[in-house]
Amino acid sequence: MGGHSHWATTKRHKGVIDAKRGKTFTKIIREITVAARLGGGDPDGNPRLRFAILKSKDANMPADNVKKAIQRGTGELPGLHFEEFQLEGYGPGGCALLIDLTSDNRNRTVAEIRNILTKGNANLAEAGAVSWQFHKKGLLVIEQKVDEDKLMTIVLDAGAEDVKTAGKIFEVVTNLHEFEKVKKALADAHIETSLAEVTYIPENYIKLDEKTAEQALKLMDSLEDQDDVQKVHANFDISEEIMERVAAAG
């Protein structure tokens, strides 16, 4: 994958920051609420909630917002009931899309996502049509200058499955059980991660030409602008050269 970038790191290349659109707090609050409802309000005993709270701190979310989101999840405060589900689809160039959603009205959300996909030269697919192409993994992205051999030694000794390069960026892939261990090993070595998350990583990538890449990136932006969308996973692959040209044109 050297010299290429999948969506997780493409977002960082494009400088896509949800906070600029006022979306980050909404998405994190929903994640905290659902995590608390499913696993309880104690982050020490609820890894998903603990991770969501860390995301809220990274986004500089007020502690009171976090507290109220937890209380809505546990039922201490009234609030909307959010349902989690995934939609699958095909994007420009035939790339696979796996869309994580949290909604209080499933029918409305599905209709809105279908509309976004149609406008973006994409379409919904039946359940299971593309999800088999993705595996749930830990992903850590390193953008600082670091010796590659040193990095490989640290993360592989800690249990990482793979280290890939995307231009000057390193992507460390782990299984779910070793994610926190690898993350800690990097922190102990004073190697900063610009992204550390559990996500869905595709088995294979589809390379997009410039025109199709532009369509795909616009579609991803439109999807992530939708409030109910928590995360979009895609298996497209864009070369550094095309990425730079698309960014310059946009």
NUDO-968246 format. One line per 5 residues: number of its first residue (from 1); their letters; for each residue z, y, x of C-alpha. Coordinates in Angstrom, 2 decimals, m for minus. Example, Ala and Ser with C-alpha at 12.3 -4.5 7.8 and 13.67 -1.06 7.14 Angstrom:
<zanus>
1	AS	7.80:m4.50:12.30  7.14:m1.06:13.67
</zanus>
This chain:
<zanus>
1	MGGHS	0.00:0.00:0.00  m0.06:2.26:3.03  m1.63:5.65:2.35  m1.31:5.29:m1.40  1.22:6.27:m3.99
6	HWATT	2.28:4.71:m7.28  3.68:6.80:m10.09  7.30:6.87:m8.90  6.33:8.69:m5.72  3.27:10.44:m7.12
11	KRHKG	5.63:12.47:m9.29  7.35:13.73:m6.18  4.05:14.61:m4.52  3.04:16.65:m7.55  6.41:18.38:m7.70
16	VIDAK	6.98:17.24:m11.27  10.51:18.32:m12.14  11.56:17.70:m15.72  14.24:20.37:m15.54  11.55:23.03:m15.52
21	RGKTF	10.54:21.85:m18.98  14.08:21.61:m20.29  13.80:17.84:m20.58  16.27:16.47:m18.06  19.50:17.11:m19.97
26	TKIIR	18.11:15.66:m23.20  17.03:12.45:m21.52  20.22:12.00:m19.50  22.46:12.70:m22.51  20.66:10.00:m24.47
31	EITVA	20.99:7.56:m21.57  24.73:8.26:m21.29  25.22:7.88:m25.05  23.39:4.54:m25.19  25.11:3.25:m22.04
36	ARLGG	28.52:4.09:m23.47  27.68:2.49:m26.82  26.51:m0.75:m25.20  29.02:m1.06:m22.35  31.99:1.15:m23.18
41	GDPDG	33.06:4.58:m21.99  34.65:3.57:m18.67  32.14:4.07:m15.84  34.19:1.83:m13.52  33.45:m1.14:m15.76
46	NPRLR	30.01:m0.01:m16.91  27.44:0.19:m14.07  24.74:1.62:m16.31  27.02:4.44:m17.45  28.14:5.08:m13.87
51	FAILK	24.53:5.46:m12.75  23.73:7.76:m15.68  26.69:9.97:m14.78  25.45:10.17:m11.18  22.08:11.33:m12.52
56	SKDAN	23.85:13.99:m14.59  25.58:15.28:m11.46  22.27:15.42:m9.58  20.91:17.51:m12.46  23.98:19.79:m12.39
61	MPADN	24.84:18.91:m15.97  28.17:20.41:m17.17  30.98:17.85:m17.27  31.69:18.72:m20.91  28.17:17.61:m21.88
66	VKKAI	28.78:14.29:m20.18  32.15:13.84:m21.89  30.72:14.53:m25.34  27.78:12.18:m24.75  30.19:9.39:m23.82
71	QRGTG	32.33:10.11:m26.89  29.28:9.99:m29.15  28.39:6.65:m27.61  31.83:5.16:m28.13  32.09:6.56:m31.66
76	ELPGL	34.83:9.09:m30.92  32.43:11.86:m31.98  29.76:11.73:m34.70  26.16:11.66:m33.58  22.71:10.18:m34.06
81	HFEEF	22.18:6.47:m33.50  19.63:5.98:m30.74  17.56:2.82:m30.43  16.07:1.64:m27.15  12.68:m0.02:m27.04
86	QLEGY	9.51:m0.28:m24.98  5.89:0.35:m25.82  2.98:m1.04:m23.84  m0.49:0.34:m23.39  m3.61:0.77:m21.33
91	GPGGC	m4.36:4.06:m19.63  m7.43:5.59:m17.97  m9.25:3.11:m15.76  m7.53:0.21:m17.51  m4.18:0.82:m15.80
96	ALLID	m1.14:m0.79:m17.43  1.55:1.39:m19.01  5.11:0.39:m19.81  6.99:3.14:m21.67  10.80:3.19:m22.00
101	LTSDN	11.95:5.03:m25.12  15.21:6.10:m26.74  14.78:7.34:m30.29  16.64:7.98:m33.54  13.44:7.36:m35.52
106	RNRTV	11.28:4.53:m34.21  8.35:5.06:m36.61  8.06:8.75:m35.75  8.23:8.05:m32.03  5.59:5.30:m32.13
111	AEIRN	3.24:7.61:m34.05  3.76:10.42:m31.52  3.20:8.13:m28.53  0.05:6.70:m30.11  m1.26:10.24:m30.59
116	ILTKG	m0.53:11.19:m26.96  m2.27:8.06:m25.71  m5.33:8.60:m27.91  m5.72:12.17:m26.65  m5.34:10.93:m23.09
121	NANLA	m8.10:8.30:m23.20  m5.53:5.52:m23.57  m4.25:3.20:m26.27  m1.25:1.16:m27.35  m1.22:m2.57:m26.67
126	EAGAV	0.60:m5.44:m28.32  4.04:m6.45:m27.05  3.68:m8.60:m23.94  0.15:m7.46:m23.17  1.08:m5.68:m19.93
131	SWQFH	4.84:m6.17:m19.45  4.24:m9.46:m17.65  2.68:m7.46:m14.82  5.97:m5.65:m14.07  9.25:m6.80:m12.53
136	KKGLL	12.58:m4.98:m12.77  13.59:m3.94:m9.26  15.62:m1.42:m7.32  13.56:1.34:m5.71  14.74:3.73:m2.99
141	VIEQK	12.42:6.43:m1.67  12.96:8.01:1.75  11.11:11.21:2.61  13.01:12.28:5.73  11.66:11.49:9.18
146	VDEDK	13.13:8.17:10.27  12.28:5.48:12.79  10.45:2.76:10.89  11.87:m0.14:12.92  15.41:1.19:12.46
151	LMTIV	14.87:1.58:8.73  13.45:m1.92:8.42  16.42:m3.41:10.23  18.98:m1.55:8.10  17.52:m2.33:4.70
156	LDAGA	16.40:m5.90:5.36  19.81:m6.78:6.81  21.34:m5.34:3.62  19.15:m7.55:1.45  16.04:m5.49:0.66
161	EDVKT	12.94:m7.43:m0.35  10.27:m5.14:1.05  9.53:m1.80:2.69  6.26:m0.06:1.89  4.72:3.17:3.10
166	AGKIF	3.11:5.81:0.91  1.78:8.35:3.37  4.83:9.65:5.21  7.14:8.28:2.55  8.99:4.95:2.69
171	EVVTN	9.63:2.91:m0.45  12.35:0.28:m0.23  12.26:m2.42:m2.91  15.28:m4.59:m3.73  16.29:m7.12:m6.33
176	LHEFE	18.85:m5.91:m8.89  21.81:m7.59:m7.22  21.22:m6.04:m3.80  20.31:m2.52:m4.97  23.76:m0.95:m4.56
181	KVKKA	24.30:m2.74:m1.24  21.03:m1.42:0.22  21.73:2.05:m1.15  25.14:2.04:0.56  23.66:0.79:3.84
186	LADAH	21.25:3.73:3.87  24.05:6.17:3.08  26.22:4.71:5.85  23.31:5.22:8.27  22.98:8.84:7.08
191	IETSL	19.50:8.21:5.72  18.97:10.24:2.58  17.07:8.92:m0.44  15.05:11.32:m2.57  14.90:8.73:m5.32
196	AEVTY	17.18:5.76:m6.02  16.73:3.96:m9.30  16.28:0.67:m11.08  12.72:0.59:m12.37  9.80:m1.66:m13.22
201	IPENY	7.43:m2.31:m10.33  4.00:m3.83:m10.95  2.71:m6.91:m9.18  m0.63:m5.29:m8.44  m2.10:m1.80:m8.44
206	IKLDE	m5.38:m0.46:m9.82  m7.07:2.10:m7.58  m8.34:5.14:m9.46  m11.20:7.42:m8.53  m10.73:11.19:m8.63
211	KTAEQ	m11.83:11.78:m12.21  m9.79:8.89:m13.59  m6.78:9.85:m11.45  m6.80:13.33:m12.96  m6.87:11.85:m16.46
216	ALKLM	m4.06:9.44:m15.64  m1.81:12.14:m14.17  m2.34:14.42:m17.18  m1.48:11.53:m19.48  1.70:10.73:m17.57
221	DSLED	2.78:14.37:m17.76  2.14:14.43:m21.52  4.14:11.24:m22.04  7.09:12.42:m19.98  7.11:15.72:m21.87
226	QDDVQ	7.91:13.79:m25.05  11.68:13.91:m25.64  12.03:10.24:m26.61  10.36:8.99:m23.42  12.94:8.03:m20.82
231	KVHAN	10.54:6.70:m18.20  6.92:5.65:m17.81  5.90:2.80:m15.50  2.26:2.45:m14.47  0.28:0.34:m12.05
236	FDISE	m2.24:2.90:m10.84  m2.76:3.67:m7.18  m4.09:7.00:m5.91  m5.19:7.67:m2.34  m3.64:10.58:m0.46
241	EIMER	m7.03:12.31:m0.24  m7.64:12.15:m3.99  m4.04:13.15:m4.68  m4.46:16.29:m2.60  m7.73:17.24:m4.30
246	VAAAG	m6.32:16.69:m7.79  m3.19:18.71:m6.94  m5.32:21.55:m5.55  m7.52:21.59:m8.65  m4.52:21.53:m11.00
</zanus>
